[in-house]
Amino acid sequence: MNINEKWLKPSEISEADAAYGFIGGEKIPNEDEIPEEFWNANIRNKWQRLQSEWFFNGLPEGAKFYPNEEVNPEKALAHLASIQRCFGISHEHKEAAVSWLASLWFKDYEFPPTTQ
């Protein structure tokens, strides 16, 4: 899949987007841009598990994120959090977008042993 360059790094997030989530879609990949494996709820790769845990339980205290080169982790997490809060897209689109973008922006993540 050819990845649009704009998705290789997180966007600047306004205070309103950080607090309430995105309203428009310019900072959320279109459904057809996200690879199929991020839509399949039966596969549950590590990035899908991250999105699900975060959405339903919040990020656990002590979670560690290992960003890819040239990715600001705070900026990336703010962008992903804004997608998590977005009411303008379906939950499935939100799941796929967060898990795919997280896979592009981070090499890995760790949750404390008590949450896994």
C-alpha positions as CSV (number, residue, x, y, z in Angstrom):
1,M,0.0,0.0,0.0
2,N,1.2,3.5,-0.9
3,I,1.1,5.6,2.3
4,N,0.2,9.2,2.0
5,E,3.1,11.1,3.4
6,K,0.9,13.2,5.6
7,W,0.2,10.2,7.8
8,L,3.9,9.5,8.6
9,K,4.0,12.1,11.4
10,P,1.3,13.3,13.7
11,S,-0.4,16.7,13.2
12,E,-0.5,19.7,15.5
13,I,-3.5,19.4,17.8
14,S,-5.5,22.4,18.9
15,E,-6.8,22.7,22.5
16,A,-10.4,22.1,21.3
17,D,-9.4,19.0,19.4
18,A,-7.4,17.7,22.4
19,A,-10.4,18.3,24.7
20,Y,-13.3,17.2,22.5
21,G,-11.8,15.2,19.6
22,F,-11.7,15.9,15.9
23,I,-14.9,17.1,14.2
24,G,-13.6,17.1,10.7
25,G,-11.7,14.4,8.9
26,E,-8.5,16.1,7.7
27,K,-6.5,14.6,10.5
28,I,-8.1,11.2,10.3
29,P,-7.2,8.8,7.4
30,N,-10.0,8.0,5.1
31,E,-11.3,4.4,5.4
32,D,-9.8,3.4,2.1
33,E,-6.3,4.6,3.2
34,I,-6.2,2.2,6.2
35,P,-4.9,-1.3,5.4
36,E,-7.4,-4.1,5.6
37,E,-5.7,-5.9,8.6
38,F,-6.6,-2.9,10.8
39,W,-10.3,-3.4,10.0
40,N,-10.4,-7.1,11.0
41,A,-11.6,-7.4,14.6
42,N,-10.8,-11.1,14.6
43,I,-7.0,-10.6,14.0
44,R,-6.4,-8.2,16.9
45,N,-2.7,-7.2,16.3
46,K,-0.8,-5.4,19.0
47,W,-1.9,-2.0,17.7
48,Q,-5.6,-3.0,17.7
49,R,-5.1,-4.3,21.3
50,L,-3.6,-0.9,22.2
51,Q,-6.5,1.0,20.8
52,S,-9.0,-1.2,22.5
53,E,-7.4,-1.1,25.9
54,W,-7.0,2.7,25.6
55,F,-10.6,3.3,24.5
56,F,-12.2,1.1,27.1
57,N,-9.9,1.4,30.1
58,G,-7.6,4.4,29.4
59,L,-3.9,4.2,29.1
60,P,-2.5,2.6,32.2
61,E,-0.1,4.6,34.4
62,G,3.4,3.7,33.5
63,A,2.7,2.9,29.9
64,K,5.8,3.3,27.7
65,F,5.8,4.3,24.1
66,Y,8.8,3.9,21.8
67,P,8.4,6.4,18.9
68,N,9.8,6.0,15.4
69,E,12.6,8.4,14.4
70,E,11.5,12.0,14.0
71,V,8.1,11.3,15.8
72,N,7.3,13.4,18.8
73,P,5.6,10.9,21.2
74,E,3.5,13.5,23.0
75,K,2.3,14.9,19.8
76,A,1.5,11.4,18.5
77,L,-0.4,10.5,21.6
78,A,-2.4,13.8,21.5
79,H,-3.3,13.1,17.8
80,L,-4.4,9.6,18.6
81,A,-6.4,10.7,21.7
82,S,-8.2,13.2,19.6
83,I,-9.3,10.4,17.2
84,Q,-10.3,8.3,20.1
85,R,-12.7,11.2,21.2
86,C,-14.0,11.8,17.7
87,F,-17.8,11.5,17.3
88,G,-17.8,12.2,13.6
89,I,-16.8,8.7,12.5
90,S,-17.9,5.2,13.2
91,H,-16.3,3.3,16.1
92,E,-14.8,0.8,13.5
93,H,-13.2,3.7,11.6
94,K,-11.8,5.1,14.9
95,E,-10.4,1.6,15.8
96,A,-8.7,1.2,12.5
97,A,-7.4,4.7,12.3
98,V,-5.9,4.8,15.8
99,S,-4.3,1.3,15.5
100,W,-2.9,2.0,12.0
101,L,-1.5,5.4,12.9
102,A,0.0,4.1,16.1
103,S,1.8,1.4,14.1
104,L,3.2,4.1,11.8
105,W,4.4,6.4,14.6
106,F,5.7,3.9,17.2
107,K,8.1,1.0,17.1
108,D,6.5,-0.6,20.2
109,Y,4.8,0.1,23.5
110,E,4.7,-1.5,26.9
111,F,2.0,-1.6,29.5
112,P,2.9,-2.5,33.1
113,P,2.6,-6.2,33.7
114,T,-0.6,-5.9,35.8
115,T,-2.6,-4.6,32.9
116,Q,-1.8,-7.2,30.3
